[in-house]
Amino acid sequence: MSLEVLPPVAPEVLADAVEQLSARLRKKLDAAIAGCAEHAVPSTGGSVDVRFGEDAVVTLSPGPSGAVTAPEQAVCTCLLAPRCLHRAAVLGAAPIADADTLSVTAEPPADGGDASAGSAAEPAAADAASPPSVGAGPSVAPVVEAEDAVSVLGPAQVRAATVLWEAAAEALSAGVTAGGAVVQAELLRAAHTARLAGLPRAEAAALRVVRGLRAARERGQGQRLGDLTSSFRELLAGAVRLASGSAGTGAAGSARRAYEEGGSLRVFGLCREPVLSATGYGGVATHLVGADGRCYSVSDVRPGGLGRARGAGSASVALGGGVLDHAGLARGGLRIVGATVSADGRLGAGRGVRATPLRGVDWSEEPAAALFSRPVREAMAAALGGGPQEQGEQSEAPLLGCDVEVVGAAGEYLVVRVAGGGPLLRMRPAHPHPDLPHAANLRRIAEHPGLALRVLGRPDLDRAATLRPLAVGPVPGASYTPRLPEEWLGRADLGYDRLQGSHFPRGAAPDVSGPVTAGPDPLADAPLWRVRRLLETGVAGGRRAVAEAGRGADAAGLVAPLRRAGFGGAADLAEALTAEADRRPRDVFGRLTDASADGYARAWLAASVHLAAAERSLVAASWS
């Protein structure tokens, strides 16, 4: 039986169950968790039973939110309950509930609520669908400040951040190898403390790390060690800023997206993209541009996975009583009265919002044309200028529009050249799922070298000169360019529309001679991969693995290439990390005199932040 049968569990419920176990039972917990999958079966009333032998049955009875949020909702029939291994193992095998899942109520959304009832419930997926706003927006006044960002950190928040830092440091020191259920439970308890103290951003970062640890230990499909490394960096960087007490306004985050009055708006559709998250959420995000050039979005993301992501592209838009669906809005427009807008440009669907359809605009008409007139170097300099800390680890790059000429396929990339003698770009599917048409459409485009394309996509800020296209269209005035149906209004949404042979020109293609190459990659050519491997080694194997990597010939092989290439700062930080990992002072009896992981976590974080900044600089250089 799949673990999908088990309902999600609140972090504090699991943490309490693990804390009640004796030291002897804690040693057996990971093995007990591994055997829960084959015994989970649905029961009456929405509950789930997990049988352990003949004498013990654990029953999970989720509440109205669909999650186990109280200790009494998880019961065991054995004599040791509730301090038994069976109960803790089942809770440890269940997925971790999102913070928004725990706060689900039956009340309708307040004015200014999100246009999607489910988008707030999956912040990772929703944020991936909505890029930050671009350009200057209208003057706004606050209308909703539900659990808004905290401007001044109080003593309780600083203490909670300190506890979270200590738990995260211990989890990093343990690594995936030793980061079992007990280590995860301590991190979950710290995450719950952060939530109670009003630090939702830190709580979300901690939950991402716990899920990453679980997936890595289970060798889950699609799990990347680099993603878990980034999650650790975000968690530690946020916790240390909060624990210092000097974090700026908004560092605590907000549990609910805050909306502000946007007045009357005229917005026009640009494209739509499917949203599919690893936690089972699916939906659509439709990107819009206002008359002033600011970008907006309307999202509809809810539980449902791939099926919902595919079907939501033609679902009705829940915004101000409008009669458009997402397919129509992506090629149409809306006049919105009483609009509410979040800081990242998401349009709200409050009770006072009214919307009427407008005629859509072609990409060659204003205000959409302005997105394609800005030079890519200038647009990327603005997108990358803030650096990872200012932009936030989870933020997405803004939309980027440009005219390109197809060069051909090179490995996993579609290689194009920006019109007007611009740089070579690598184009990758916006979402790699094989049941979504992104990859198939790019393969079809690669069959037509010399094709002139107008592309709207999102640059990949972690790869050199890489663009993830969301939609394509013909270039005005070009002869060898796509011929799309009139009802598509001059663009194809690569996540929903499927390009056919009839959509391409039949004439002779321009001569594109020479081998197809992806061009130089300063990120791949730099020896910074050695630092990245060291950091990932620490995440996978813990402090001991980093100490081993810094001994003997391995140490010289780590820092010497970095110094020769001019990365002296990276070399110094890597040396400091390995030295701190190997520093285990002991007394005359062989006992550790300093068992804290604080120094090691700070050294790891310093090397990780420096690496992220260096890689971001190389990515920026690849676009010039």
N, C-alpha and C positions, 0 to 999 in steps of 0.2 A: 504494500500500500504506500502511496506517495505521501511525503510529508505535507503536501498541499492540503491533506485532510485536516491537519491540525490548525486550529485558529491562532491568530497572532496573540502574543502575550505582552502585557505591559512590562517595561523594563524593571520596575520596582518589584513586581510580583516574582519574577525570576531571581532577582538579586536576593530577596528575602528568603526564598526557598534554598538557595545555595548557602546562605549564611547560617541557616539552621542545621546544616549537616555537620557531622563530626569530621575531624581530620581524616579518619580512616575512610569514611564514605566519600569524601571529596576526591580522594585518589582514584576511586572507582567511577567517578561521574562521567568522564569522557567516554569510557567503554560502554556505560549504560545508555548514554544518549545515542550511540551508534546503532544500537539494536532496537530503537523505538519504531522505525519506519514500517517494518513488516507487521507490526501488531496494531497499528492505528486503524480503527474502523468507525464510521459514523454511527451514532446512536439516536435515540428518540429526542425530540425537542431541540434539535440542532446541536446537541452535545457530541463529544467524541470520546470513545473508550479506548484505552491502551492496556492490554492484559500482560501481566508479568507472571508466568506460571499459572498455577491453579488457585492461588490464594490472594493475589493482589491485582486489583484493577484500578487504574487511574482514570478519572472522568473529568474532562474539561467542559465547562458549561459557559460559553461566552455570553456576555451581556448584550444590550441593545446595539452597541457599536460594532458587534461582531468580534470583539477581542476579549480576552480574559484580563479583567482590570482589577480584580480583588482576589485575595488569597482563598476565600471560601468558594470561588468558582473553579478551583482545582482541588479535588479530593482524591484520596487513596483509601482502599479498604484494608491495608495492612495495619499491624499493631503499632508500628512506629510513626504512622502518619500524625501530623503533617511534616515531621522531621525525618522523612524517609527518602531513600535514594530513588525510589520509583517516581514519586511526584516531581522531584527536582529534575530527573532525567527527561520526563515528558515535557516539562516547561522549557528545558534547555533545548529540546529538539524542535519546538514550535518556532515559527518566525517571530521576529521582534516587531511589535506594533509601532506605527508611526505616531508622532505626537498628535497630529490632527485626527487620526483615527480614534484616539482616546477621548477627544473632545467633541465627537459627533453628537448632535442633538436633533430633535425633530422639528426645531423651529426653522422658519424660512429665513433666508439670508437677509441681513439688514440692508438699508440703502447703502449703495456703494459696494455691495458684494460683488464677487467675481462673476464674470459671465458664464463660468462653468462651475457647477456645483461640486465637481470633483477635482478641479485643478488645484485647489488649495490643499487637498489631502495628499498630494504627491508633489512636494516642492521640487524634488530633483528633476522629475520629468517635466513639470511645468516650466521650470526655469530654463531647461534645455530647449524649450520650444519658443521662448520669448527673449529676444535679445534686448540689451539695454536701449533706451530711447536715444534717438539721434537728432541733433539740432535743438534749437530753442523752442520750448513749448509755450502755450499761453499762460498768462498769469493765473495762479491757482490759489485757492484757499482751502484749509483743511475741512473735511466733512466727516471722515471716519478716522478715528485713532484707536481702533481696537487693539489693545496690547501693543501699542506703538513702541518704537525703539526707545531705549532708555538713554537719556543724555548724560546722567551722572550716576556712576556706579556706587552702590552703597556697600557697607561692610559685609552684609550677607552675601552679596554677589561676588565680592573679592574672595571671600572664604570658599564659596562654591567653586569658583574658577581655580583656586589653589588645589582643592581636592581633586578636581578634574585633571589638572596638570599632573599631579602625583600618580593618579590612576593611569593616565595615558603614558607617562614615562615608564611605569612598571610594565605595561602591555608592550611597549616598544622594546624594552630590555628583554622581555621573554621571547618576542617574535612569534611567528606563526607556529613554529615547532612546539613551543611551550605555552602558547596562548590559548589554552583550553577553556572549558566552561567556567572555571573558578576565576581566572584572569578576566574573562569577559564579564562575569557577574560584577566584579569590582568596578569595571568601567561603566556598566549599566547603572549601578547605584550612583556613581558620580554624575552620570548624565541626568538621572532623575533629580538629583540635588540641584543641578544647574537649571533644570526646568522650573523647579519650585522657586528658585531665586530670580527667575525672570531672565534667563540666558538661553533663549530658544535656539540661537545660531550655534552655540557651543554644544547644546544637547544633540542637535541634528548631526553635527560633525562626529560626535562620539558614536552615535548609532550607525553612521556609515562605516566607521572603523570596525565596530563589532560585526556588522554584516560582512565586511570584507574579510575579517579573520575567519568567520565561519565558512565562507565560500572557499577560501584558500585551504583550510584544513580538510574540507570535503572534496577539494579539487573540482569545484564547480565549473561547469562549462561556461566559457566566456570570461572567467575570472583572470584578470591581469595583475601581476605583482606590482606593476607600475601604478595602477589605479589605487591600490592599497597604500603604496608609498605616498602618493599625493594626498590621500585621505589623512594619513598620519601627520603630514606636514601641515595641513590645514587645521587639524585639531590642536596640535601643539602650538602653532603660531597664534591661533585665536586664544587658547587658554593662557599662554604666557602674557599676552597683552592685557587680558582681562584681570589676571592675577596681580599685575603691576598696579592696578588702580588708576592708570593714566590713559586708558583706552578712550578714543574719541567718541563723539556722538554716533550712535547707531551700531557700535561694535557688538552690543548685546543681541542685536537683531530683533525681529518681531515675530510673534507666534502667528499672527494673521497679517495678510497684506493690507496696508493702509491705502485708502483711496482719497483723492482730493477732487474738488470740483474743477471740471474742465470747461464749463460753459457749453456753448454751442460749437459743434465740430462738424466738418465735412471731411470724411475719410474715404479713400479709394483703395480697392484691393490690389495687392501685389502678387501674392501666391499663397498657397497653403502647403503644409507639410504634416505628414503623420508623426505622431509622438508615441514612442514605445519604450517603456522603462523595464529595467531588469527585475523590478518588484511587482510586475503584473499589471501596471497601469497602461492604458492606451487611449488614444484620442487624436485630436487634430489641433493645429494652431494655424490661424489665418493671419497673415501679415498685411498691414495696411499702412498707408502714408497719408498724412494730413495735408491740408492746403498750404500749411506753413513749412512742409518738408519733414516734420517730426514723424517718426515711425511708431505705430501702435500695433497691438495684436489682440485677437479674440481667441481664447483657447477653450477646449472642451476635452478635458482629460479626466478619466475615471477608471475604476477597476474594470478589467476586461481584456487586457492584453492585445494580441495581434488582431483578433476579430473586431474589437472595438476601434482600433486604429484604422483599419481599412473601411469600416462602415461609417465612422464619424465624418469622413470627408464630404459626405452628402447629407449630413444631419442638419436639422434646423439650427439657426443661430439664436441663442437665448439672450437677446439684447434688445430691450426696449420695444418688445412686441413686433419686431421686424419680421417680414415674411420670407427673407432670404435664407438659403442654406449655405453651408461653408463653401460649396463649389460656386454658387452664385456670387457670394460676397468676395471671393478671391478675384473675380473678374468684374465686379460691380462696385457699388459705393453706398454710403449711408450718410444721411444728415441726422446728426444726433443732437437732441436738445436735453439739457441737464446732464451732460456726460460726467462720469466719474472716471478718473485715471489714476493708476498706481505709478510709483516712481519709475518702474521699468517699462511704462507705456502700455500696460494692460488695461483694457476697457472694462469697467464694471457694469453690472446689470441690476442696479438698484431699482426700487419701485418708482422713483421719479424720472427714470431715463426713458426717453421716447426716441424712436428711430424710424426714418422713412427711407426707402431705397432711392439711390441715385444711379445715373448712367456711369458705367465704369470708364476708365481712361486707359489708353494704350501706353506701353512703356515709353513710347516716343513723345508722349504728351506730358506737360507739367501737371502735377508735381512729381510724377514718377520719374520723368526724364532726368531730374537732378541727381538721382542715385547713380546714374550711369555716366554723368559728365565729370565727376570728381576723379582725378588721377588716382590710380591704385596705390602709388607710393604715399601720397598724402593721406589717403583713407587709412592705410595700414599704420602709418606713423601715429595717427590719432588713436587707433584701436590698441596699439601696443605701448603707447607712451606712458600710461599709468603704472605699468608693471603689475606683477601678480598680486602684490599686497594691496595696492590701491583698488584694483579692479575686483578683488575677491576671487577665491579659488573656484567658486562654482558659477561665476558669471560667464555668460556666453558672449562671443564677439558680435558686434553689430553686423547688420546685413551689408554686403558689398556687391555692387553692380559694376560690370565692365563688359566691353566688347572684346571677343577673342577670336583667334583662328585655330582650328583643330590641327594638331600636328600628328597625332596618332596615339596608339596604346603602347605603354612601356611598363611591363610587369603589371602591377596592380593599379597603376595610374592611367588616367587619360591625360595626355600632355597637350596643353594649349599654349599659345603665345598671345599676350595682351596686344590688342591692336595699337598701331602707331609705334612699333619698335619697343614694346614693353617687355617685361621679363617673362620667362617660361613659368607656367604654373602647373602644378599637379592637381588633378581633380579626382576626388574620391567620393564614393557614395555617401550621402548624408546619413543614411542608416544602412548597415550591412545586411539586414535580415533578408534572406533569399525570397521570401514571399512578398516583399515590397519591391516595386519596379525600379528603384534607384539604380541598382547595378546593371540591370538589363538595358535601361535607357542609355547609360553611359557606354556600354558595349556597342549599342547601335550607332551612337554618335561617332565612336572611334572608327567605324567603318567608312567614314567620309572625311579623309584628310583634306585640308583646305577649306572646310566649311566655316563660314562666318557665323558666329553665335553671339547673342546678347545673353549674358548669364547673370542671375541673381542668386547669391549663395552666402555662406557664412565661412569666413577664413578659419582654418584650423590653427590656433595660436600655439600649438605644441609641435607643429611640423613645419619644415622649411617650405615656403611658397606653396602652400596647399590650400585648396578651396573646396568646400563641400557644397555643390550646387543644389539649390532647391527648385529652381525653375529656369527654363531657357526659352528664347524666342529669336525671331529673325532680326538681323541688323538692318536698319533702314538704309536703302540705297545700294545694298550689296546684292550681287547677282547670284552668287552661290551661297544660299542661306536657306534655312528651313521654310517650308510652305505649310503652315498650320491651318486647321479649319477655322472658319470665321467665328464660330461660336466659342472658340478658345481665346478670342480677343488677343491674339498675337503672343501667347506664351503657353508653355506646357509645364504643368506641375509634375516634376519628376517622381514624386512619391505617390502619385495617383494616376496620372495620364500615362499611357503607354505609346511611345513613338513607333510608328509603322513606316514601311518603305515609302509609302505615298507622301509622307511628311517631309521628304528630303528632295532636293532638286535633282533633275534628271540630266542636266547638262554636264559638260566636261568640267572636271574638278581642276582647280589651280594646281600647278606643279609644286609639290612639296617634296623636294629631293633630299637625300641624305638619310642616315639612320635616325630612328626615333629614340631619343634619350630624354631622361627626366631632368637633365641639367645638373649643375653643381648643387651640392647639399652641404652648406657649411656646418650644419648641425651634426650630420653623420660623419663628416671628415674630422671634426674636432675630437680630441681625446677625452672630452668630458664624459664620455660613456663609462670611463673607468670610475668616476665618482658616482655616477648613477648606479653602476653595478654594486659598488660598495654600500650605498644606501639601501638598495634592494636586498643585498645580502643580510644587512641588519634587520630588515623587516621580516625576512624569511627565517633566518636562523637565530636572531637575537644578538645580544651583546657579545656572547662568546664567539659567534661567527665573525663579527667585525674584528675582534681582537686577533683571531687566527689570521685574518687577511692582512693584518699589519705587521706580521712577523717575517723575518728572514728576507728571502729574495722577493716575496710578494710585495713587501713595502716599497722596495726600489722600483719594481715594475709598475707600481701605482702612481708614484709622485714624479718620477723622472720624466716621463712623456708629457705630463702636464706642464712642468717647468720649461721644457724645451719649446712647447707650443705657446708659451707666454701666459699660461694660466697659473701664475704663482699663487694667487689668492686661493684658488680651488685646491692646489697642492697643500698649502699650509693648513687649510681647514680639514682636509682628508687626514693629514698626519695627526692633527689634534684629536680627531675623532677616534682613530685607531689607538692612540696613546691613552685616551680616557677610557675606551672600552677595555683596555688591558690593565687599567689601574684598579687593583683589588687589594687594598692594604689590609694586612692581618696583624694580629698581636702575637705574642710569643707562643700562644697555644694554638695558633693557626686559625683563629676565629676572625671573621671579617669585622673591621673596625668602622667601615663606612659602607653599608649595604644599600645606600640610597642610589636610585637611578637618575637623580636630578642632573648631575654633571654630564652623564652620558647623553641624556635626552637633549640637553642644551647644545652639546657639541654636534649631535646628529642634526638638530634643527638648524644650526648655523650653516652647516655644509649643504643642507637641503635647500634652504632659502637662497644661498649664493648660487647653487646650481640652477635653480629656477630662473633667477635673474640673468645669468649668463646665457642660458638657452634661449630666453626671450630676446636677448640682444641679437643672437645669431639668426633667429627667425625673422626679426625686423630687417636685418641686412639682406636676407634672401629675397625680399620683395623689392629691392632697389636695383 
